[in-house]
Amino acid sequence: MKSHAHLGGSTLPGRALALAALITLLDSGPALAQCALCRDAVAASPPQIREAMNLAIIGLAFAPYVVGGLAAWILLPALRARVRAWFRSRTLHGTGNPP
């Protein structure tokens, strides 16, 4: 017995996630990329510090995606099964058998 409902080839949690993402993107207003303190610190820093701060900001931008991916991996067994099946199909087709 499956624990999730299928609607039109897509799972219900997937559609809910897509809807939540759409609502979030449609409701977003203009925002500053950095706070005033960070902007002033970057402006007054030498080039090496600027590069390091930019890399840190990029790293912080990916953190929510990593946490969300881990949560999805842990909480959604269907996702784990789909990813494992995808990797199995890629490794079976890629082991010395030409297409």
Steps between C-alpha positions, in 0.01 A plus 500: 500500500643836398499786745470783250230594250567528128335777303582523131837326524624724780495434871288715727798612717684604182208711384466658845871585499476653153197705606679623812803601292278684250318691775832592660642631173186693406477669839864608521559872509817692433776420746858609555756230436714596798450680825661841538776366725603229253485741207725750682741225608533372143546851361781577745681165460794398285427275196593174678248569778233590243548168322486309829181679605339431161582130532358498853178662378469242221558222753231640726261522205531124437452398864115500493503278189732252670278490810187463287659225293604309810154537651339376178742206486421402859124561496403380150574132435354532147766761418776269621363215289473721191856634537640151559315367194634788291858428608455127441373563147796730430760256635353199319494682167844653546704184575660413168176465305491744207159657435 
